[in-house]
Amino acid sequence: MASSSAQLFIPYCDVAQGPWIVHRASLPLGRYSSQVQAIEAAEAMAPALSSNLGRPVKIHVQQVDGTWLEHTYVAAGLVNQVREPLPSGHHGFHH
């Protein structure tokens, strides 16, 4: 059965300088030096991907404990924040 949405994934990286990689299925779409940059890049990619595929795009971000959170949901260029964005300078993990 086909999914009703496309998925972008940002796996957790425990190395401070990255790389944080945005994936669609098993295909890496970009490498970034921080989680914030990877999320911003995925959010920038999502509207065009949604338009090209004709279906919504969900962005999933892996947390330090291995769980996945749906970060944003994009349909036809409209972004619906599912959770609050990370504060500037916050890398999504605790020291």
LUMTORFI-585397 format. One record per residue: residue in one letter; x, y, z of N, C-alpha, C in turn. Coordinates in steps of 0.02 Angstrom, whole numbers, plus 50000, padded with zeros to 5 digits. Last residue first. Layout:
BEGIN
AXYZXYZXYZ;...
***
This chain:
BEGIN
H511835089451374512535088251393512565085351461;H510575084051260510765086751325511485084951341;F510105089551096510335084551143510565087851207;G509775099451005509325093851014509575088351060;H510565110651001510715105250954510285099050964;H510305127850999510155121551033510235115850982;G510435139250924511035136750959510915130250995;S508775144050948509405145350913509995143050955;P507695130650996507965137351005508635138050969;L506785120950878507305121250928507555128350936;P505005123850859505695123350833506205123850889;E503725113650929504085119950930504785119050899;R502905102650813503195104150878503585110650873;V502285104350694502015099350739502295100350808;Q501845117150588502315115150640501975110050686;N501515115750426501155115250490501655112850541;V501735124950280502075121350334501645121550396;L501295123250113501095125950178501415121750232;G501605117049993501975123050011501775126150077;A500785105649993500705110849943501025117449963;A501155102450157500705100650102500625106650057;V502155095950283502105100950230501645098350175;Y502515095250448502095092050398501965097250345;T503865092550563503415096750524503055092450473;H504265081950653504435088950664503955093550627;E503915067950738503725071450677503825078850690;L505275059350812504725064150819504565067050751;W505895043850863505785048450807505195052850823;T507155038450982506465039250959506425044350903;G508465038751024508295034250969507575034850945;D508835048151115508645041651142508425036651088;V509025059451035509615056251064509445049251091;Q507845057850896508085060750958508675056750985;Q507585061250724507765056350776508065059950836;V506255068550643506915069950673507025064950729;H505365069450492505465065950555506185067050579;I504185077550398504885077750417504955074650486;K503105073550266503215073650338503965073450351;V502205080650135502865078250157502885078850233;P500765076750030501105080050086501785076850101;R500845075949849500615073549914501015076849970;G501415078249726500705079049733500425076149798;L502745078349699502435071849711501675072149716;N502995092049682503205087249630502845080549637;S502505097549803502215099449739502365094349685;S503355091249895502635090449901502295092049834;L504585096449851504465089149850503725087649852;A504375109949879504475107749809504355100249802;P504235109250023503705111849980503775109649907;A505495102750071504835099650075504295102650029;M506665110150073506565105150020505835102950015;A506555117750190506615121150126506475116450067;E506525107650287505935112050280505955115850214;A507815102850267507245098450253506615102650244;A508535114150311508605111850242508015107350222;E508155114650446508005120350402508045118250329;I508695102350488507965103550492507775109150445;A510065104950468509735099450432508985100350432;Q510275115650557510365116650485510025111150444;V510005108850678509595114650659509655115850584;Q511035099550682510355097150676509895102850652;S512465104250581512075104250642511365101650629;S513075102950458513505102850517513125103150583;Y512395091350336512415097750370512815097250434;R512015084750178512395083950240512505090850270;G510655077950081511105083350100511425081850167;L510005066450046509865072450006510325078150023;P510225049050032510415055250067510325061250021;L509005036850020509395041549980509575047750021;S508115028350076508825027150092509285032050055;A506905040450103507005033150100507745031950117;R507845054050109507185052050085507265044750067;H508785062450238508655056650195507945056650170;V510015073150291509305072750274509235067150223;I511215071550419511035069950350510275069650342;W512465079350499511755078050506511505077250434;P514145073850526513635076850483512925074650504;G514325085550664513955082050612514355076350582;Q514985090950770515025094550707514685090850649;A514705081450875514495088450879514485092050812;V513995066050848514605069850839514415077250833;D512835058950848513125060550913513795064050908;C511395061850760512125061350752512435063350818;Y509845054850710510245058050762510985056850748;P509185057250543509425052950598509845056950648;I507895063850473508535066550496508755062250556;F506885060750331507135058550396507805061850410;L505365063150248506055065150253506275063450324;Q504095055450152504435056050216505155058450207;A502485058650082503195057250073503535058650140;S500895050750113501365056350118502065053950102;S500195039450104499845045450083500295051650088;S501055025250034500955030150088500595036250061;A500305011049958500705017149953500545021850011;M500424994250000500005000050000500455006250000;
***
